[in-house]
Amino acid sequence: MATFIQNCQAIYSKSYPVSICSEGENDFFRGLIDSTVTMLGLYLPTAAAKPSRIYEWADGNTDCQYRNWQSTDPDNYNDNIETVAQIDSTGKWNDVDLTSVGTNLFCKSNALTLQEYADSCQTLDNCAQL
């Protein structure tokens, strides 16, 4: 979903939303959450584009089948069309509508090469000495 990708790339141009592919990864991200729910890069494509109810990862990862929904989710609560997912401090996922989307989003990027790191340190104050 473009919005997730754009939000991540506004922070760092080479980043994109995470896909969580295992219980271990889910536990890692759960450990980063305080009491605020955080958006996952998991979304339901528009009905016009794909009539199925299969959520997809915004980073295009099709190999990742792990899901950790709350027991009643995804559910389209109160008949709202809930097309995005969030993770809470218990590590469980909930589907929400776009108007409920929080501002927190997990993003990832590939590791920087030494040269990319050095180049980024010219503009960042918090880089360690190379």
N, C-alpha and C positions, 0 to 999 in steps of 0.2 A: 504494500500500500504506500503510495507516494508520500503521504503526510508523515508517516513514521520515518521513512528514509530521509525526507527533507529535514525533519527535526534533528535526527542524528547528525546529518551532514552540516547543519548549522553550527554544531559544536566542533566537529572535525570533518573535513571534506571527504576523508576516506573511511568514515565509519558508517555503520548500518545497524538496524535493530537486531538484537540477539534472537537466536532460535535455541530453545531448550530441548535437548535431545536425550536426556537421561535423568534419573533421580538424583544422581550426584550433582549434575549441573543445576537442577532445580533447587537442591539444598544450598548450593553456593550462592545463588541469587537471593534465595529466601534470607540467608544470613546478612545480606546487604540492606535489607528493608528494615526500617524502624516501624512506626505505626502507620505509615502512609502506603497506600496501595500504589503499585507501579505498573505501568502499561507494558505489555509484552508486544513483540512484533508479530502477533498472531491475529489474523483477521479473516472475516468471512467475505469472499468476493461478492460483488453485487449480484442480485438475483438475475438481472438482465444478462450479465456476462456468463454466469455459471449458476444454474438452478439448484445445484446440490447444496447441502448444509455441511460441507467439509471446510474446516478452517485451514488456512494456508499461512506459512511463514512469509513475512514481508521481504526477507532476504533471499527468497526463492528456493530455500532448502526443501527439497522434496523427499529426502532420505529420512528425515526426522519424524518419527511416528509417536514419540512420547507425548503424553498428555497427562495433566494432573488436575482435572476439573473438580470443583466441589461436587458433592453427590447429586445435586439437582441440575447441574449445568452441563452444557449450555442449555438455556431454557427460554430465552426471549421473555423475561419477566414482565408481567402485566401487558402482554402482547406487544411490547416494544420490539423493534427490530434491533437486536443486539449483535453488532458485527465486529466488535473488537474484544480482546481479552486482557485482563489484568491479573496480577499475582498479589496476594496479600501476605502478611507477616507469618502466616501458617504454612505458606508455600502452595496453597490451593489457588486454583484459577477460577475466575468468574467472567462470564460474558456480560458486556455492558454496551449501551448505545453510544453513538459518537458524542452526544451532548454530555455524557458522564465521563468522558476521557480526562484522566488526570494529566498533570504536567510532568510527572516522572516517567522516564522511559529508559530501559537498559539498552545501551549501544555497545558495539564492539568494533574492533578494527584489527587488521593483521599487524603483527609486530613490525616495528620500524627497523629499517636497516640502520647501521651505525651512521651513515651519511644523512639519512632522513632525520634521525634524532639530532645530530649536530646542527642541521639546518633549522630544525624547529627550536632549538635552544637559543638561536639568535633573537627570537621574539618572545620567549618565555622566561620568566624570572625564576622558575622553580626547577631548573634542570641541574642535575649533578655534574660535577666536573668530569670531562671525558678523559 
